[in-house]
Amino acid sequence: MGKLFYGSDTQPIDVNDRLLQYLQVVLSTKLRRSESFTITWTDTEAAHSRTTLWVQPAIPMRFEYASAESQRLSGGYLRQLADQAALSSGLMLNAATWQQQEDAHRVQLASAA
């Protein structure tokens, strides 16, 4: 399980390593372009079920991974996340279903080959 440290909050946000890697790519790309946006995720196992962050270049972030190795990401799922981040509603993630969505992109890629 990876950790996302956001702003001056010393309490990290626990995120699956693979999902955190997707987030790092999307957040880094948006912030490199000086684009602010929201990210919302639902997590039924947390003390609260939905969290939204305002992401902008002036707010520091740190990504920590449990695994030392990077993973190969699905380009289709990465594009889906980037497209969502560009919407006025921002990036929306569901902790219970993100893996199924990523797997669906992998199946599409495999069937196209």
C-alpha positions in Angstrom: 0.0 0.0 0.0 1.4 3.3 -1.0 1.0 6.7 0.6 0.1 10.1 -0.8 1.1 13.1 1.4 -0.8 16.2 0.4 -0.1 19.7 1.5 1.1 20.2 5.1 -1.0 17.3 6.4 1.3 14.8 8.1 -1.3 12.0 7.9 -0.9 10.2 4.6 -3.6 9.0 2.3 -3.3 5.2 1.8 -3.6 4.2 -1.8 -2.9 1.0 -3.6 0.6 1.2 -5.2 -0.7 0.6 -8.7 -3.4 3.2 -8.4 -1.0 5.6 -6.8 1.3 5.3 -9.9 -1.7 6.2 -12.1 -2.4 9.2 -9.9 1.2 10.3 -10.0 1.2 10.4 -13.8 -2.1 12.2 -14.1 -1.4 14.7 -11.3 2.1 15.4 -12.6 0.9 16.0 -16.1 -1.9 18.3 -15.0 0.3 20.3 -12.6 3.1 20.6 -15.2 0.6 22.4 -17.3 -0.4 24.6 -14.3 -3.9 23.1 -14.4 -5.8 22.9 -11.1 -8.6 20.4 -10.6 -10.4 18.2 -8.0 -9.9 14.6 -7.3 -12.6 12.7 -5.4 -12.5 9.1 -4.3 -14.8 6.9 -2.4 -13.6 4.3 0.1 -16.0 2.3 2.1 -13.3 1.0 4.4 -12.2 4.5 5.5 -13.6 6.4 8.4 -15.4 8.6 5.9 -16.7 7.3 2.6 -15.8 10.2 0.2 -13.0 12.6 0.1 -12.3 15.5 -2.4 -9.0 17.4 -2.7 -8.4 20.6 -4.6 -5.1 20.0 -6.5 -3.0 22.9 -7.7 0.7 23.5 -8.3 1.3 25.5 -5.1 0.3 22.5 -2.9 3.1 20.1 -2.2 2.6 16.4 -2.7 4.8 13.4 -2.0 4.2 9.8 -3.3 5.6 6.9 -1.3 5.4 3.3 -2.6 5.6 0.1 -0.8 7.2 -1.5 -3.8 10.6 -0.3 -5.2 9.6 -1.4 -8.7 7.4 0.6 -11.1 4.6 -1.2 -12.8 3.5 -1.1 -16.4 0.3 1.0 -16.7 -2.6 0.6 -19.0 -2.6 3.4 -21.5 -6.4 3.2 -22.0 -7.1 3.5 -18.3 -4.5 6.3 -18.0 -6.3 8.2 -20.8 -9.7 7.6 -19.0 -8.3 9.2 -15.8 -6.7 12.1 -17.6 -10.0 12.8 -19.5 -11.9 12.7 -16.2 -9.4 15.1 -14.6 -10.2 17.6 -17.5 -13.9 17.6 -16.7 -15.5 20.3 -14.4 -16.4 17.5 -12.0 -12.7 16.5 -11.8 -11.1 13.1 -11.4 -13.5 10.5 -9.7 -12.1 7.3 -8.3 -13.9 4.4 -6.5 -11.6 2.4 -4.3 -13.8 -0.7 -4.8 -14.1 -0.6 -8.6 -11.0 1.1 -10.0 -9.3 -2.3 -10.5 -12.2 -3.6 -12.6 -12.1 -0.5 -14.8 -8.4 -0.9 -15.3 -8.9 -4.7 -16.1 -11.6 -3.8 -18.7 -9.0 -1.7 -20.5 -6.5 -4.5 -20.5 -9.1 -7.0 -21.9 -9.9 -4.5 -24.7 -6.2 -4.2 -25.5 -5.7 -8.0 -25.5 -8.8 -8.6 -27.7 -7.6 -5.9 -30.2 -4.2 -7.7 -30.6 
